[in-house]
Amino acid sequence: MAKDDREVVEVKGVEMPFLEHIEELRQRLIKVIATILITSIIAYIFSEAVVNYFVKPVGTVYFRNPTGAFSIRIKVSLFIGLAAAIPVIIYHFWKFVVPGLYAREVKFLIPVTLFGTIFFFGGASFCFFLVIPTAMQILQSFGTDAVKPLIDVSDYFSFVFWMCVAFGGVFELPIIAYFLGKIGLITARMLRKGRRIAIVIIIIAAAIITPTPDAFNQMMLAVPLYILYEVSILVVRFTGTRKDTDPTTLG
């Protein structure tokens, strides 16, 4: 292994003391929060159009208090601001853990930020455009002539937000696997041997995350999640620790 590969990345050429490490974390959190606030303020300009677009799956929603319409526009703006700040959040997370990575691993900072963003938005988009409309149709179908839906705007947006966050989060599985593989907590062989357990966990997770009890919506999450699990195996196999990528350990 080359000398550069063995060297741990250090800040300013020396190991970072604990208090400096905490200070760095504070500074990065401030930058992340500032980014979210700026993007949220910009998003507020377009919040009316965004709100109208978000309610398309249900047609019409209602607010039950005088500040309801205003507060939902604030929430939507914060939601968009948070989503727009995802690349910055991922970037600062990786910059924070860089001092604990090998020199050869630092070059993956930009690709990880890029693909982490793509996977998150891919999962959130999959949820919003495919899962949410189907789920709303199924949930509203339980109504009767005497029981009709009167959906509160705050409840609806909370439902959409947490669903999109959940789907975006689970779509980060390959990125998480990459990180855990790099620090040696998992290997490709471990993931291959754990397929059966993973399938059970995926099914349980899909049942918990999806809002409807029907198998169709659960499979809409379970199938992509299992595919991502297989992708994670490949990611760890080709980018994991030296021991894991040694041909003698691959079986």
Order of alpha helices (4+ residues) and beta strands (2+ residues): alpha-alpha-alpha-alpha-alpha-alpha-alpha-alpha-alpha-alpha-alpha-alpha-alpha-alpha
